[in-house]
């Protein structure tokens, strides 16, 4: 099939590469000329493991090409996939303006094939579009297919999806989209409104699990229990399961924060409150600042105050350079209020990006450089260099007690062997390293 994918962000590039890898002739549309040039050179404009190799392969053999405007896609298409952004608004809602602008143009195209929307839009949005009369013939061609990609495993998630949700009004169009994706998985065929709700409910539930795990971790801190053992015991109940328990600094990826906020906002437009999700948000905001409380608790163990603080990792996860909702954005400015001596390290972010985010912080080129002379080390990202690197060797030369705050609960006992350091995690017993 000849497929046009509009929007070459994280989602759009993954979709375009995935479809081209299945043998489709794909044209990617991107108005950002710098991004377009990067893609034309077979280079990803963001970091995502393995996707760069797949991109180079399909661009190299001509299965994926790029243009700067929908008008330049040329002729008709068997399907058009919309994957432009729907960023959060200040009130928590989702800004679907870009999606609507593309729909305006796609609905007027000569193609009679399906219009596939993969951009995240709040529940009820598709129904409102169809009822508005703004997009002639939309209901017959429209299929909403939410994406469930995770940063760091996008290509694997695309190739081996746990399910594909197809929300459409026309059975024939839904069948064409099913053939387009052609995956060996479970298909959920439903209405667009239900497909939208599945997307937002899924991410909101995952956010709730993380916040619940962090509340249990707080209790474990008080009673001297290990949250990992507690949650393992909980997860062995088949009604609950053991996946997506992530006690630590709270969620901060690109999807969960905005989707929770958008679902709360959408419910409010119908006069309904969502107190559980509002509590999830509050728990998560507080969890982002949990290292501050730990630092104050350990103040008496430090040789001087204010301390020198090293932060290892600025992104939420070690497989992406997306920092938009990372806990570091709220935590590090608060650490700055405690101490003027802040050093930060992150291998995926350039010095210029780090300086723009935290102009008051010293940029370090390695973990060893970051922790040298530090009184406090805060671990915010589970990079391999942090989990199993030799940065602890540098601590031995610091000459005094060092408080290590493991905000991602990622440091294994086999690595933690330093008599003069005090180890604190989230919901794990405090004590010396080792």
C-alpha positions, 0 to 999 in steps of 0.5 A, spaced: 500 500 500 502 507 498 501 510 505 502 517 507 504 519 515 503 526 517 508 528 523 515 525 523 516 526 531 517 520 535 510 516 534 510 518 526 517 516 525 516 509 528 510 508 525 513 510 518 519 506 519 514 500 521 510 500 515 515 501 511 519 495 514 512 491 512 513 492 505 509 498 504 511 504 500 511 510 505 511 518 505 513 521 511 511 529 511 514 533 516 514 541 516 520 542 520 526 543 515 531 541 520 528 535 522 526 533 515 534 534 513 536 529 519 531 524 516 533 524 509 540 523 512 538 517 515 539 520 522 534 520 527 532 527 530 531 524 537 534 518 541 531 511 540 535 504 541 535 500 534 530 505 530 536 508 527 538 502 524 531 500 521 530 507 519 537 507 515 534 500 512 528 503 509 530 509 507 536 506 503 532 502 499 527 507 497 521 504 501 521 511 506 521 518 503 520 524 506 517 531 503 515 537 507 508 538 505 502 534 504 501 537 497 508 534 495 506 527 497 504 526 490 497 523 487 493 519 491 494 514 497 491 508 499 491 510 507 493 517 510 496 516 518 496 522 522 501 522 527 502 530 529 502 532 536 497 534 541 501 537 547 498 539 553 494 545 555 495 550 561 489 547 564 491 540 563 487 539 556 490 536 550 491 541 544 488 537 538 489 544 533 494 540 529 490 534 528 484 538 526 489 542 521 491 536 518 484 533 518 482 539 514 487 537 508 486 530 508 479 530 508 479 534 502 484 529 498 482 525 492 484 518 496 478 514 498 482 510 503 482 510 510 484 516 515 488 513 521 489 518 527 494 515 531 495 522 535 492 522 542 486 525 543 481 525 549 475 521 549 469 523 545 473 528 540 472 523 534 465 523 535 465 531 536 469 531 529 464 527 525 458 531 528 461 538 527 460 537 519 467 540 518 470 534 515 465 532 509 465 524 509 470 523 515 465 518 518 466 513 513 473 513 512 475 515 519 479 510 524 482 511 530 488 507 532 491 509 539 499 507 540 502 504 546 509 505 544 514 505 550 520 510 549 526 505 549 522 499 546 518 503 540 521 498 535 519 492 539 513 494 541 511 496 534 513 489 531 510 485 537 504 489 540 500 486 545 493 488 542 491 493 536 485 497 538 481 499 531 476 504 533 471 506 526 464 507 524 465 503 517 467 496 517 470 496 511 475 501 513 476 498 519 478 492 515 483 495 511 486 498 517 487 491 520 490 489 513 495 495 513 498 493 520 498 486 519 500 484 526 499 477 529 496 479 535 489 481 538 485 486 535 480 490 539 474 493 534 470 498 537 468 505 536 472 511 536 470 514 543 471 507 546 478 506 542 480 513 545 478 511 552 482 505 552 488 509 550 487 514 556 484 509 561 490 504 560 496 510 561 492 513 567 491 506 570 499 505 569 500 512 573 496 509 578 500 503 579 506 507 580 503 512 585 500 506 589 507 503 589 510 510 592 505 510 597 507 503 599 514 505 599 513 511 604 510 506 609 515 501 608 520 507 610 516 508 616 516 501 618 523 499 616 521 494 610 523 493 603 518 495 598 521 491 593 519 484 597 513 487 599 510 489 592 513 482 589 509 479 594 503 483 592 504 481 585 504 474 586 496 475 586 494 473 579 488 478 580 494 484 581 500 481 577 507 483 578 508 488 572 509 496 572 510 496 580 516 502 579 517 505 586 522 511 586 521 518 584 514 517 580 512 517 573 515 522 568 515 520 561 512 523 555 505 520 556 503 518 563 503 526 566 499 529 560 494 523 559 492 523 566 491 531 566 487 530 559 483 525 562 481 529 568 480 535 564 475 531 559 471 529 565 470 536 568 467 538 561 462 533 562 461 535 570 464 529 572 470 529 577 476 524 578 478 524 585 482 517 584 486 520 578 487 527 582 490 523 588 495 520 583 497 527 580 498 529 587 502 523 590 506 524 583 508 531 584 510 530 592 514 524 590 518 528 585 521 532 591 522 526 595 529 526 595 529 533 598 526 530 605 531 524 605 537 529 604 534 533 610 533 527 614 541 525 613 543 533 614 546 531 621 551 525 617 554 530 612 561 534 614 558 541 612 552 545 610 550 547 605 552 540 601 555 539 594 550 535 590 551 531 584 545 529 580 546 523 576 541 522 570 536 528 568 531 524 563 526 519 566 528 513 563 535 511 560 533 509 553 530 516 551 533 523 551 526 526 552 526 530 558 519 534 557 516 531 564 522 528 567 522 529 575 529 533 574 525 539 572 522 540 578 527 537 583 533 540 581 531 547 582 529 545 589 536 542 590 538 549 588 535 553 594 539 548 599 545 549 595 549 553 590 553 547 588 550 543 584 553 538 578 549 534 573 551 529 568 547 525 563 550 522 557 544 523 552 543 531 553 548 535 550 552 541 554 548 546 551 541 543 553 543 542 560 545 549 560 539 551 558 535 547 563 539 548 569 544 554 568 546 554 575 549 547 575 556 545 573 556 540 567 560 534 568 562 529 562 562 523 566 560 520 573 566 520 576 567 528 574 560 529 577 561 525 584 568 528 585 568 532 592 560 531 592 557 530 599 550 528 596 549 524 590 542 523 587 541 518 582 535 520 578 536 515 572 538 508 571 544 508 566 549 503 566 554 507 568 550 509 574 548 502 576 554 498 575 560 503 573 566 505 578 563 512 580 563 509 587 571 509 586 571 516 586 567 517 592 573 513 596 577 519 595 572 524 598 574 524 605 568 524 608 561 521 609 557 521 602 549 520 602 547 517 596 540 518 594 537 512 590 531 515 587 530 510 582 531 504 586 536 501 581 543 500 585 544 493 586 547 491 593 553 487 589 555 494 587 554 498 593 560 497 597 563 504 600 564 504 608 563 512 608 557 512 604 550 512 607 545 509 602 538 511 602 533 509 597 525 509 596 522 504 601 528 500 602 532 500 608 537 505 610 544 504 611 551 503 609 553 501 602 554 494 601 
